[in-house]
Amino acid sequence: MWRAFLEYTRRLDWILLGTALALTGIGLAAIYSIDLSRGGELNFFSTQFLSLGIGMSVLLVAASWHMARYEKM
């Protein structure tokens, strides 16, 4: 199990993942700031944060599949 996890992390494109997370963090900070300036609830921020969680889950599942699975589709 540990060996499979190490192999999985070795195959990730860390520069692309880090850049995407940095841009997402900047976007979340901007949405948070806009929600605070309107006063009241954080409607847009919570929706975006939930979407980030779902998107990251899908990304990790899709990245764990071998390329041969995509070719068969």
C-alpha positions in Angstrom: 0.0 0.0 0.0 2.8 2.4 0.9 4.7 1.6 -2.2 1.6 2.2 -4.4 1.2 5.6 -2.7 4.8 6.6 -3.4 4.5 5.6 -7.0 1.3 7.6 -7.3 2.9 10.7 -5.8 6.0 10.3 -8.1 3.8 10.4 -11.2 2.1 13.7 -10.3 3.1 16.9 -12.0 3.9 18.9 -8.9 4.5 22.2 -10.7 1.2 22.1 -12.5 -0.6 21.1 -9.3 1.1 23.8 -7.2 0.3 26.5 -9.8 -3.4 25.4 -10.0 -3.6 25.5 -6.2 -2.0 28.9 -6.0 -4.4 30.4 -8.5 -7.3 28.7 -6.8 -6.2 30.2 -3.5 -5.9 33.7 -5.0 -9.4 33.3 -6.5 -10.8 32.1 -3.2 -9.2 35.1 -1.4 -10.8 37.5 -3.9 -14.2 35.9 -3.6 -13.9 36.0 0.2 -13.0 39.7 0.1 -16.0 40.5 -2.2 -18.3 38.6 0.2 -17.0 40.5 3.2 -17.4 43.8 1.4 -21.0 43.1 0.7 -21.6 42.4 4.4 -23.5 39.5 5.7 -23.1 35.9 4.6 -20.3 34.1 2.7 -22.6 32.6 0.1 -20.3 32.8 -2.9 -17.2 31.8 -0.9 -18.8 28.7 0.6 -20.1 27.6 -2.8 -16.7 28.0 -4.4 -15.0 26.2 -1.5 -17.4 23.3 -1.8 -16.7 23.2 -5.6 -13.0 23.2 -4.9 -13.3 20.1 -2.7 -15.4 18.3 -5.3 -13.0 19.2 -8.0 -9.9 18.2 -6.1 -11.5 14.8 -5.3 -12.3 14.2 -9.0 -8.8 15.3 -10.0 -7.1 12.9 -7.6 -9.3 10.0 -8.7 -8.7 10.8 -12.4 -4.9 11.2 -11.8 -4.8 7.8 -10.1 -6.1 5.9 -13.1 -3.6 4.5 -15.6 -3.6 6.0 -19.1 -4.7 2.7 -20.6 -8.1 3.2 -19.0 -8.6 6.5 -20.8 -7.6 4.9 -24.1 -10.3 2.2 -23.7 -13.0 4.8 -23.2 
